[in-house]
Amino acid sequence: MKLILGAYSQLPQGASDEEFEALLAHQLSPLLTTIYNNPEYKVVLKLGNNEFEWFEKHHPEINMLIHNLANKNQVELLSSTYKDAVFSLIPTHEFAAQIEKSTTYIRKKVGKRPRGLWCPFQAFKTSLVSVMDLSALDFIMISQYSSTQNTVLYNKPFVMNELGKKTVIFPFDDRFSKEVSEAYRTKDTTERFLNSIRKIVKNTMPSFSIIMINMNQLMYCQENAEVFNILLKAGGKGCILPSEYLESHQVNIGNYFPDGIYGRDITGAPITSLSNAILKDPYLTKTFNTVNSLRDIIKSYKKNSTARTNLDYHFIRCESAFSYIPSYRFNPYTKKYVNKNFAQIFNILFQSPSQTNPIEIYEDSSNVPSKMIVQKGFSALLNQRGSSLSLLTVNVADVNLVMHNGPGLYSDLLRNNDTDKVMDLGNKVFECKKSDKKTFDYVFSTIADMEDNKVYLEKHFRFRQSSFIVEYLIENTGSKKTTNLSLETLLDISMPEKPPLTYLNVDDSSLKSKQFTLTDRSVPLTVSVINDFETEFSTKDIEHTGETYLGEKVFYQYTQIKFKKLLKLEPGERINFSSVFRVDVSRRR
């Protein structure tokens, strides 16, 4: 029996050391040791650049072992995009550059140039075929299982023709991928999982088989690495690498892979299109559109300049696939990594003398821009939709205080206290004007017409080095007194860890206060909110359960402070009040 056996890992950028250690101890190290001890065994391997970098820092002997096995022709590395960006989410004209960057990195790391391509999360684009020759690659390895059609398409290598360009497709056996995915989803016992693998091997293993094992999905249990020993004992003496197969076998033309998501790497509900999945999630949409806005801005910088080189370095990390896979959207490690690189990009842009200010970022599919503000202490995105801050990154700590799916900072609601009807002003597009040409001061205004109440709302944002002030002006423009109306302001503040919240109470029984403080000692970071009025308020910590490769984990999302201002206004009457948001970071270690 001829066997092409492969293993791949797609750990997210910014993954915890615990996950990297589990990948190494539970999967990669046992596999490489087995290959090293058996010269006739060969394996195809796909690792991300971030994994090579982590090994280099924490376990350099692993990179040395991979280098040794690659030069002994026992390991064949697959190329991909440089930071595992998904092909379906990056422009087609960037495919070749992304692949070449990854290919060059692997060649320098292991001493041999890859000849095959891996599509991150198996999101395939037919336009890849046209760049394979340009990238000096001979084949693509991808599952034969179509998640959109819920069926297996092909089971043998074939040549795919796309607009006169050709490449070889190695579709791997879905039966093994299905067992691995099911074991991961249900956290099945190792005994039952391995028995299922043995059954497939014993009863239905063909004379030629291509198998790729998702190591991440088996990391939850160390004994799962035995799957490689089962497969190698059955066909290890007939192991062949894809490049060796192409040199000794004729591959026929005839089959075709359409655009789509293949295999079983993305768990949960079937996703027919990654773009559609992103559009259904506000956080993913915001991140994706911010990246596309930045792509256009960065292109205006001269190539090979210092600024462009630094911008490209951070930007390619913001494109990382894991930022846009729905199952990762709640992972704070991934979000923190991306937001850190966002902050670096914003700082570089504002330090550039050629950059015209203010920078406008489009966070959704509409033509409503957000204003990018960079001060000494923080970077902020001030959104015209809702007149709130959709990003607030503390520069020294690289912490985004709006790293969640909730509304932005200083998002407002109007509530009729008699009927409890609510108007969410966070979805309303405000008029915007710059109040001072020399500073980052903006005035947002709108008319809110709610039942018998009609009010004019104006919010004046004044940004300073380590703080900003929000000045409210509210006028009753209706014909009746607004005795039953209140303005509720939401501050959903993400801290690195769940912080203690303190406030200065005037009256404990009524929970009224002017000042709120959140402190995170891990950074250490302190956020203070100081109002010039005494307000009723409520607070709560928002948590969620997220899936990691080591099992479900409860993550802290944000602390919500909601304060209320009663609006008892006669027709034509107006009131003013303000709130100061201050960030302080200690440089103590």
KAGITA-V21881 format. One record per run of one state. SS is the DSSP state (@ for helix, = for strand, . for the rest). FROM is the first residue (numbers start at 1). TO is the last residue. If there is no record, write none. Layout:
SS|FROM|TO / SS|FROM|TO
//
This chain:
.|1|1 / =|2|8 / .|9|16 / @|17|37 / .|38|42 / =|43|46 / .|47|48 / @|49|58 / .|59|59 / @|60|71 / .|72|74 / =|75|79 / .|80|86 / @|87|89 / .|90|91 / @|92|110 / .|111|115 / =|116|118 / .|119|119 / @|120|122 / =|123|124 / .|125|125 / @|126|132 / .|133|138 / =|139|143 / .|144|144 / =|145|146 / .|147|150 / =|151|152 / .|153|157 / =|158|162 / .|163|164 / =|165|172 / .|173|173 / @|174|186 / .|187|189 / @|190|204 / .|205|207 / =|208|214 / .|215|215 / @|216|218 / .|219|221 / @|222|238 / =|239|239 / .|240|241 / @|242|248 / .|249|252 / =|253|253 / .|254|259 / =|260|262 / .|263|273 / @|274|279 / .|280|281 / @|282|299 / .|300|305 / @|306|318 / .|319|320 / @|321|323 / .|324|325 / @|326|328 / .|329|331 / @|332|351 / .|352|358 / =|359|361 / .|362|369 / =|370|374 / .|375|377 / =|378|383 / .|384|384 / =|385|385 / .|386|387 / =|388|394 / .|395|398 / =|399|400 / .|401|408 / =|409|409 / .|410|410 / =|411|416 / .|417|421 / =|422|424 / @|425|427 / .|428|428 / =|429|429 / .|430|430 / =|431|436 / .|437|440 / =|441|450 / .|451|452 / =|453|463 / .|464|466 / =|467|476 / .|477|484 / =|485|493 / .|494|499 / =|500|507 / .|508|511 / =|512|520 / .|521|524 / =|525|548 / .|549|550 / =|551|567 / .|568|573 / =|574|585 / .|586|589
//
